[in-house]
Amino acid sequence: MPSPAVALATRLGLAFRDTALLEQALVHSSFLNENPGSALPSNERLEFLGDAVVSLVFSEALWIGHPDEPEGSLTTRRAAIVSTRGLARIAARLELGSALQMGQGAERSGERRRASVLAASLEALVAALYLDQGLAVTRERLYQWAAPELDAPRGSSAPKPPKSRLQEHSFATTNRAPVYTQVSAAGPDHSKHYVVDVSIAGQHLGRGAGRSRREAETEAARAALKLLPPADGP
């Protein structure tokens, strides 16, 4: 019986030359904590590379696909796609979570369905595909997987991320950017828990927590937006 990673690749029509890269892309760090003798490292290094590849490919796709849109609109579109929630949405469509090798403790706590884990697995898979088959194949696959997001008409794409909305409000009302302050970063390196506060013009508005500082800042912005009046608009 093929491994979950190989079964996933077969279902997605991916023909890896180096299957070790494919397998590594789907190894969650919790698996190694419980299986220290594993021959494969976790997918964290691949996630690092995949983050850059994803950003490049989607930036290029949006630039080509929406020639009449200004830079600000393209930036908003890209931010929505490459956010944790955006990438997790794509990963969920591909059912990447089912192919992850994960420790039992993480499994019981629901990590397989966590947005940050799904987003990271997609970035790692993209990096593995890039290293194995190059940019052209990776670009083609990402275009296919993210077609709904890339092809969305202007104005109908995913809502602006919370940090973007909070920044727009902040500049409109105080002409200053929000200030994010890290309150704490607890836990081991592979599973840190960050807490971040956000304030505008010295006024504390929200606190957020997450598995990365970026995720905690997003949650802090989301909390702050709940305290603000809705923006005027058409």
Steps between C-alpha positions, in 0.01 A plus 500: 500500500646842408573752775246782555742742331537282189125443490447877514749559218329237287160657560636846408685369195846584637788281385792565737845388397621527861223357716698585813424866434132418469501300824691773687249765389231318697688431825369716784754581772287321761563169321874535560446586865334161545717317246853637549652221292317606183721524193307804372524853642188709554357719226603828667799575273289426193230728639757783512584460132141439396390829655726686255398289199130545574537876532695526175261285296184668626649848457587418140159341435311801633723745313439316172136414559380844611689749281265790573509482879721734706773382731286541811227275364751232396662515843163449667422202277839341567474558875165320507633202304830454687355559846481201732126470438541540125765232466312273741193529277703376203660223708157387618377472140800277427436301821864538608412451864416135445853431375692660789716286726424635847556408863215351696486793740469750216240277338288495814520880534368552147822619335415318177214746442677813627528773237867575576592131462314468171657821365848380599444162336402670174810720508717196569342303215555793264867517600543125447342527156721799415818318602397182320357638175579870475310824488299442181329185629447656842348810345260290291386301804450806718297669225281191489460463876425868564288568191193616698706761686707614202201533267265677741360825353621818662297576807383142544822353629548406864455784750802707589706344777435640851838674520435680170155612613628619835785691336259673263283603795802617698634721223153636427437598862844580646740510205709242684561130456385252766771393743538129571681403822605147581384413852646152521644210302478181703572138425766299314634625167293254297173599670517855632190688611508874433288771660486846340323825590398765248446869569420811298621841612584357840159337553502126558242337274559128488702195590560191289674166531641257248771255405700774326537871563327569168201288600482669843510845339217399266288384792577821692387704199186290473422566867560874455269520199212367713530810720498747213192643328442372145666710232282729295468396141267445208 
